[in-house]
């Protein structure tokens, strides 16, 4: 089981966007057409978030030419280039399936006017790297403190004379 977790940890992105249900987002997705690659933007409302770890997904809904379109994206997919928050929505439910029955302006969520639109990102892999760095720093700290103490003593001697 530990081997599976280590393989999954390698597949995780370093930083993922802080997404909430009800937010209007622009998802930049890589599309391969033959031998060339392009980025396509899909803008809509997040109606659900699901899963955790490598399997974490979010579903975005938009109405295009009178037809409702929903796309589900993997959070850690290399095909998802970036996710921009356009508008912070006010939602009191975890799943906004009732938006499927709505048409026009009623298919939107209320905007959270007091909220700032920030590109917050949650760091995942840095936690493991910080522990390794802290272990390396603790071995070096005593040497640095000794040199700082000797410098302070010399300064004190020169002031007394």
N, C-alpha and C positions, 0 to 999 in steps of 0.2 A: 504494500500500500504506500510505503514511503517513496518508492521509485515513481509511482504514478504522480504523487504530489510534486515531486521535484521536476518532472517533465512538464506538468501543468504550469508550474511557477516560471519556467523558462518562456512559455508562450504568452504570459501576461504582459500587458503594456506597463511601462514605468508609471505613467500618469494617465488617469482617466478623468473625463469631465464630470463635474458634479451636476447630475441631472435630476429633475423632479417631475412627477406626473403633473400635467397641466401646462408645462412650459412650451412655448413655441420655439422650435430649434431649426437650424439649417445643418443638415448632415452632408458633409463632403465625402462622396464615395468614389473609389477608383473603379472604372469600368474598363474591361479589356475587350477590344474589338479586333479580332485577328491578331496582328503583331503590334498594334499600337494601344496605348493606354491614355485614357482621359479621365477627368474628374467631373462627376455629375452632382449637382446640388439638389437635395430633396428637403423642402421646407414644409413643416407641419407641426401638429400638436402631439406631444407624447401622451398616449392614452394608457400605456402600462409599462411597468418595469418588472422583470422576472429573473429568477435564478441568481446564482452567485458564482464567483470564481471565473473560470474560463468560459462557462456557459451562460454568463449574465447577458441578457438581451433587453432591448427597449423597442417598443413599437410606436411608430410615428404615423399619424393619419392626416391626410389632406384631401381636399376636394378639387379635382382637376377636370375641367370641362363638364361639370355636372355629375361626375362619377366619383364616389369616394374611393380613395386608394390608401391602403395601409401597407407599410413595409416594416419588417422586423430586422433590426440590425444587432449583430454581436458587438458588445462593448469593446472586447479585446481583439477584434478582427483587424488584420493588416489592411483590409480593403476599405475600412473606414478611416479616412485621412484625418478629419477633425470634426468636432461638433460645436457649433456656435449657438449660444442662447440669444434669441432675438427679443423675447418677451417673457416675463415671469408671470405665470398664471396662478390663479388662486383655485386650488382643488382640495376638497375635503374627503376625497375617496382615493383608494389606491388604484382602482381601475375605472377608466372613464368610458365604459362601453355605451353609456346612454348617448354619447355624441354621435353614434352611428345613425340614430333615428332622427337627428336634427338636421335642418337645412338652413343655409345662409348664415346670417349673423348669429343665430341661436346655436350654431355648431362650434362656437368659440367659448373659451373659458374667460371668466372675468380677469382683468389684469390686476396684479398686485402692485398698486401705484407706489407704495412706499419702498418697494424692493429695488435694489440696484442691480443692473445687469452686469454681472461680473463673470469673468472666465475663470471660475474656480476649478482647480484640478486636484483630485485626490491622488496622493502618491502611494504606490503599493510596494514597489520593489525597494525603495530607499530605506525602509525599515530594517531590512536584512543587512544592507550595506552599512548603515549607521552603526550597527552592533559590531561589525568587523572593524570599522574605523575607530570606534571607541576603544576596542581592545588594543589596537596599535598605538593609539595616543597615550593610553595609561602607562605603557612601558617607557615612553619618551618623556613624560611629564617630570619625573624627579630630576632628570638632568637639567631641564630648563629651569626649574625652581632653584637649583643650586647656583647656577650662573647668575640668576637675577639677584639672589641674596648677596653674593660676593660684590656685585656691582653696587648695591645699595650701601654696603659697609664702606666701600672705598669713597663714595660720595659723602658719607657722614664724616669720615676721617678728614677729608679735605676741608670741610666746613669748620670743624673744630680747630684746625691749625690756623 
